[in-house]
Amino acid sequence: MDKIIKKLLIDRGLTIADLARKSGYTRAHFSAAIHGRVNSPKVQRAIATALGVEFERFWSPVTLSETSQSDRAGS
């Protein structure tokens, strides 16, 4: 998931700090959620909202599965 989010951040000219400011969460908390160290639907929803993407589509099990598979393939 972190690669997808990084691409979206780059496409939108944003940083994790920008997302944090938009949502009221800390940069460290967002970073932990993006890298899978925190599994919080509330934070995931805040990330999706800040990036302007649909929560259900963005954090769906299929999206997460595709990301995991692409990470393994690139290893």
C-alpha positions as CSV (number, residue, x, y, z in Angstrom):
1,M,0.0,0.0,0.0
2,D,2.8,2.4,0.7
3,K,3.9,2.4,-2.9
4,I,0.4,3.4,-4.0
5,I,0.2,6.2,-1.5
6,K,3.6,7.5,-2.4
7,K,2.6,7.6,-6.0
8,L,-0.6,9.5,-5.1
9,L,1.4,11.9,-2.9
10,I,3.8,12.6,-5.8
11,D,1.0,13.0,-8.3
12,R,-0.7,15.5,-6.0
13,G,2.5,17.3,-4.9
14,L,2.0,16.4,-1.3
15,T,4.0,15.0,1.6
16,I,3.0,12.8,4.5
17,A,3.3,16.0,6.6
18,D,0.8,17.7,4.3
19,L,-1.6,14.8,4.8
20,A,-1.1,15.0,8.6
21,R,-1.9,18.7,8.6
22,K,-5.0,18.2,6.5
23,S,-6.3,15.5,8.9
24,G,-5.1,16.5,12.3
25,Y,-3.1,13.3,12.8
26,T,0.7,13.3,13.3
27,R,3.0,12.6,10.5
28,A,4.4,9.6,12.5
29,H,0.9,8.1,12.9
30,F,0.2,8.4,9.2
31,S,3.6,6.9,8.3
32,A,2.8,4.0,10.6
33,A,-0.6,3.5,9.0
34,I,0.9,3.7,5.5
35,H,3.6,1.2,6.2
36,G,1.1,-1.2,7.9
37,R,2.3,-0.8,11.5
38,V,-1.0,0.7,12.5
39,N,-4.3,-0.8,11.3
40,S,-6.9,1.9,11.9
41,P,-9.9,2.4,9.7
42,K,-10.2,5.9,11.1
43,V,-6.7,6.8,10.0
44,Q,-7.1,5.0,6.7
45,R,-10.3,7.0,6.0
46,A,-8.4,10.2,6.8
47,I,-5.7,9.3,4.4
48,A,-8.1,8.4,1.6
49,T,-10.0,11.7,2.2
50,A,-6.9,13.8,2.2
51,L,-5.8,12.1,-1.0
52,G,-9.2,12.5,-2.6
53,V,-9.8,8.8,-3.2
54,E,-12.7,6.7,-2.3
55,F,-12.1,4.9,1.0
56,E,-13.8,1.6,0.1
57,R,-12.0,1.3,-3.2
58,F,-8.6,2.5,-1.9
59,W,-8.5,0.2,1.2
60,S,-10.3,-2.8,-0.2
61,P,-8.9,-6.3,0.4
62,V,-8.3,-6.6,-3.4
63,T,-6.2,-3.4,-3.4
64,L,-4.2,-4.5,-0.4
65,S,-3.8,-8.0,-2.0
66,E,-2.6,-6.5,-5.3
67,T,-0.1,-4.3,-3.4
68,S,1.3,-7.3,-1.4
69,Q,1.7,-9.3,-4.6
70,S,3.5,-6.5,-6.4
71,D,5.8,-6.0,-3.4
72,R,6.7,-9.7,-3.5
73,A,7.2,-9.7,-7.2
74,G,9.6,-6.7,-7.0
75,S,11.7,-8.4,-4.2
